[in-house]
């Protein structure tokens, strides 16, 4: 298992190029022919672009996305209605913060605009899936505002559009072979952050680590 180190706030195009370089290095280090990519959130868009536009389709066996806004996020649709001057000030602050965290080319303004529904429609028309790669996807859902405090407001914003993880609706997360929705037995549900075990909690009925082990195990059984 190798963890990509591409920018947290980079544009899709920037991050896709970084992913390409990272995968090239992994193939050399392991003397392997292909990799299986498991991507969370925007990483799924970055990876789709890398496969389609950066010449790595022959080196990727599969792409599994978890909570990726393939069809955009209404949260950013609303955020993009803010005055552009204010948006750019926030973006400048975030870029400086993420630069200090290690991002090479943070671009909050562009990255956020690449989450909206109009951009997603254009992206899906231009960035075609490769018939050489197997695509599958997963989603998760919060059950109420108390599921994940940081995402309480955005959960409420998205609720009228359907079940969601606090940032992405189930419908938006669907791409390729949709494998299902992660849920828990408790009333809190599974948020966008829970799918990467952000809070290290006991989710009762959902173990994020075991979920990824199961993904890998199933890919192996399928011949990938």
C-alpha positions as CSV (number, residue, x, y, z in Angstrom):
1,X,0.0,0.0,0.0
2,X,1.3,3.4,-1.0
3,X,-0.2,6.7,0.1
4,X,-0.1,9.5,-2.5
5,X,1.3,12.8,-1.4
6,X,-0.4,15.1,-4.0
7,X,-1.6,18.6,-3.0
8,X,-4.6,18.8,-0.6
9,X,-5.9,22.0,-2.3
10,X,-4.5,21.7,-5.8
11,X,-6.5,21.9,-8.9
12,X,-7.6,18.7,-10.6
13,X,-5.1,19.1,-13.4
14,X,-2.2,19.8,-11.0
15,X,-3.0,16.9,-8.7
16,X,-3.5,14.5,-11.7
17,X,0.0,15.2,-12.9
18,X,1.3,14.6,-9.3
19,X,-0.6,11.3,-9.2
20,X,0.9,10.3,-12.5
21,X,4.5,10.9,-11.2
22,X,3.7,9.1,-8.0
23,X,2.3,6.0,-9.8
24,X,5.3,6.0,-12.1
25,X,7.6,5.8,-9.1
26,X,5.5,3.1,-7.4
27,X,5.7,0.9,-10.5
28,X,9.5,1.3,-10.7
29,X,9.9,0.6,-6.9
30,X,7.7,-2.5,-7.0
31,X,8.5,-3.7,-10.5
32,X,4.8,-4.0,-11.0
33,X,2.8,-3.5,-14.2
34,X,-0.3,-1.9,-12.8
35,X,-1.8,-0.3,-9.6
36,X,-5.2,-0.2,-8.1
37,X,-6.2,3.3,-7.0
38,X,-8.6,3.8,-4.0
39,X,-9.5,7.5,-3.8
40,X,-11.4,9.5,-1.3
41,X,-13.4,12.7,-2.1
42,X,-11.7,15.0,-4.7
43,X,-9.0,12.3,-5.1
44,X,-11.5,10.4,-7.3
45,X,-11.7,13.4,-9.7
46,X,-8.0,13.8,-9.7
47,X,-7.5,10.1,-10.5
48,X,-10.1,10.0,-13.2
49,X,-8.4,13.0,-14.9
50,X,-4.9,11.3,-14.5
51,X,-6.2,8.1,-16.2
52,X,-7.9,9.9,-19.0
53,X,-5.6,12.8,-19.7
54,X,-2.1,12.0,-18.3
55,X,-1.4,8.8,-20.1
56,X,-1.6,6.2,-17.3
57,X,-4.6,4.2,-18.3
58,X,-2.3,1.3,-19.2
59,X,-0.9,1.3,-15.7
60,X,-4.1,1.4,-13.7
61,X,-6.1,-1.8,-13.2
62,X,-9.0,-0.2,-11.2
63,X,-10.2,3.0,-9.6
64,X,-12.4,2.8,-6.5
65,X,-13.9,6.1,-5.3
66,X,-15.4,6.8,-1.9
67,X,-17.5,9.9,-1.4
68,X,-16.3,11.6,-4.6
69,X,-18.5,14.4,-6.0
70,X,-18.6,13.0,-9.5
71,X,-21.7,15.1,-10.2
72,X,-20.8,18.1,-8.2
73,X,-21.7,19.3,-4.7
74,X,-24.5,21.7,-4.1
75,X,-22.5,23.0,-1.2
76,X,-20.0,24.6,-3.6
77,X,-22.9,25.8,-5.8
78,X,-24.1,27.9,-2.9
79,X,-20.6,29.0,-1.9
80,X,-19.8,30.1,-5.4
81,X,-22.5,32.7,-5.1
82,X,-20.4,34.7,-2.6
83,X,-18.9,37.9,-3.8
84,X,-15.8,37.1,-5.9
85,X,-13.6,39.5,-3.9
86,X,-14.5,37.8,-0.7
87,X,-14.0,34.3,-2.2
88,X,-10.5,35.3,-3.4
89,X,-9.5,36.6,0.0
90,X,-10.6,33.3,1.6
91,X,-8.7,31.5,-1.2
92,X,-5.5,33.5,-0.6
93,X,-5.7,32.7,3.1
94,X,-6.2,28.9,2.5
95,X,-3.5,28.8,-0.1
96,X,-1.0,30.2,2.3
97,X,-2.0,27.8,5.0
98,X,-1.8,24.8,2.8
99,X,1.5,26.0,1.4
100,X,2.8,25.9,5.0
101,X,1.4,22.3,5.3
102,X,3.4,21.2,2.3
103,X,1.3,21.8,-0.8
104,X,3.4,22.6,-3.8
105,X,0.7,24.4,-5.8
106,X,-2.4,25.1,-3.6
107,X,-5.2,26.7,-5.6
108,X,-8.3,26.9,-3.4
109,X,-10.2,29.2,-5.7
110,X,-9.9,26.9,-8.7
111,X,-10.3,23.6,-6.7
112,X,-13.6,24.8,-5.1
113,X,-15.0,25.9,-8.4
114,X,-14.3,22.5,-9.8
115,X,-16.7,21.0,-7.3
116,X,-19.8,22.8,-8.6
117,X,-22.5,21.0,-10.6
118,X,-21.9,22.9,-13.9
119,X,-18.2,22.1,-13.9
120,X,-19.0,18.5,-13.0
121,X,-21.3,18.2,-16.1
122,X,-18.6,19.6,-18.4
123,X,-15.9,17.4,-16.7
124,X,-17.9,14.2,-17.2
125,X,-18.3,15.0,-20.9
126,X,-14.6,15.7,-21.4
127,X,-13.0,13.2,-19.1
128,X,-14.0,9.8,-20.4
129,X,-13.5,6.5,-18.6
130,X,-11.0,4.2,-20.0
131,X,-12.2,0.8,-21.2
132,X,-8.9,-0.6,-19.8
133,X,-9.8,0.4,-16.2
134,X,-12.5,-1.0,-13.9
135,X,-14.4,1.8,-12.1
136,X,-16.4,1.4,-8.9
137,X,-17.7,3.7,-6.2
138,X,-19.1,3.9,-2.7
139,X,-21.0,6.5,-0.7
140,X,-21.8,7.1,3.0
141,X,-24.6,8.9,4.8
142,X,-25.0,11.0,7.9
143,X,-28.3,10.4,9.7
144,X,-28.6,13.8,11.5
145,X,-26.8,17.0,12.3
146,X,-25.1,15.4,15.3
147,X,-23.3,12.8,13.2
148,X,-20.3,15.0,12.6
149,X,-20.3,18.4,14.1
150,X,-18.0,20.1,11.6
151,X,-20.4,19.1,8.8
152,X,-23.7,19.8,10.5
153,X,-24.4,23.0,8.5
154,X,-23.5,21.5,5.2
155,X,-25.5,18.4,6.0
156,X,-28.6,20.5,6.5
157,X,-27.9,22.4,3.2
158,X,-27.7,19.1,1.3
159,X,-30.5,17.3,2.9
160,X,-33.1,18.6,0.5
161,X,-31.1,17.1,-2.4
162,X,-31.1,13.7,-0.8
163,X,-29.1,11.5,1.6
164,X,-25.6,12.8,2.0
165,X,-22.3,12.5,4.0
166,X,-22.2,16.2,4.9
167,X,-20.5,17.2,1.6
168,X,-21.5,14.8,-1.1
169,X,-24.9,13.3,-1.9
170,X,-25.3,9.6,-2.5
171,X,-26.3,10.3,-6.1
172,X,-23.3,12.4,-6.8
173,X,-20.9,9.8,-5.4
174,X,-22.2,7.2,-7.9
175,X,-19.7,6.3,-10.7
176,X,-19.0,3.2,-12.6
177,X,-20.2,0.1,-10.7
178,X,-21.9,1.6,-7.6
179,X,-21.2,-0.8,-4.7
180,X,-23.3,0.7,-2.0
181,X,-23.7,3.1,0.9
182,X,-21.7,2.9,4.1
183,X,-24.0,3.2,7.2
184,X,-23.8,2.5,10.9
185,X,-26.2,0.9,13.4
186,X,-26.1,4.1,15.5
187,X,-28.1,7.2,14.8
188,X,-25.0,9.2,13.9
189,X,-24.4,7.7,10.5
190,X,-21.1,7.8,8.6
191,X,-19.9,11.1,7.4
192,X,-17.5,12.2,4.7
193,X,-14.7,12.3,7.3
194,X,-15.7,9.0,8.9
195,X,-14.9,7.1,5.7
196,X,-11.2,8.0,6.3
197,X,-11.5,7.4,10.1
198,X,-10.9,11.0,10.9
199,X,-12.2,10.8,14.4
200,X,-11.0,7.3,15.2
201,X,-14.4,6.4,16.7
202,X,-16.3,3.2,17.2
203,X,-19.0,3.4,14.5
204,X,-20.9,0.3,15.5
205,X,-21.5,-1.7,12.3
206,X,-18.8,0.1,10.2
207,X,-15.1,-0.3,10.5
208,X,-13.3,2.0,8.0
209,X,-10.1,0.0,8.1
210,X,-11.9,-3.2,7.4
211,X,-13.9,-1.5,4.7
212,X,-10.7,-0.8,2.7
213,X,-9.3,-4.3,3.4
214,X,-12.6,-5.7,2.0
215,X,-12.2,-3.5,-1.1
216,X,-8.7,-4.8,-1.8
217,X,-9.8,-8.4,-1.1
218,X,-12.6,-8.2,-3.6
219,X,-10.5,-6.5,-6.2
220,X,-8.0,-9.4,-5.8
221,X,-10.8,-12.0,-6.2
222,X,-11.9,-10.2,-9.4
223,X,-8.5,-10.5,-10.9
224,X,-7.2,-7.0,-10.4
